[in-house]
Amino acid sequence: MSDLKVSGKITSILDVEKGTSKAGKDWQKQNFVIDTGEKFNNIICFQVFGADKCEALTKYNKVGDVVNVSFNVSSREYNGKYYHNLDAWMIKLTDENVNWKLSEPQTFDENGVADLPF
């Protein structure tokens, strides 16, 4: 299977979920949701697994960011039913974030002078 990628705006970053495996190892995962802007099936929920990936998700991304997500699809069977995960392994900000930040309105002082950094 080739690399799967999708772009969209982060609409939600859910709380970290933690637990202990049958082998006694601690684990954590975190889900986040993007809106691709497509007409149909535009909402996609991904997960990251592991403490380092959960920390990176919230450190470098926020709701409203436009991102490219590279991910794997995994499925497993349990009691005759199949369950699927979309496991994000890379989340990159797109150039749209730069354009959005550059288009923020300028602030002006009481004399109508723009608050410029130079």
ABEGO torsion letter per residue (X at the ends): XBBBBBBEBBABBBBBBBBBBAAGBBBBBBBBBBBAGBABGABBBBBBBEAAAAAAAAAABBBGBBBBBBBBBBBBBBGGBBBBBBBBABBBBBAAAAAAAAABBBBBBAAGBBBBAX
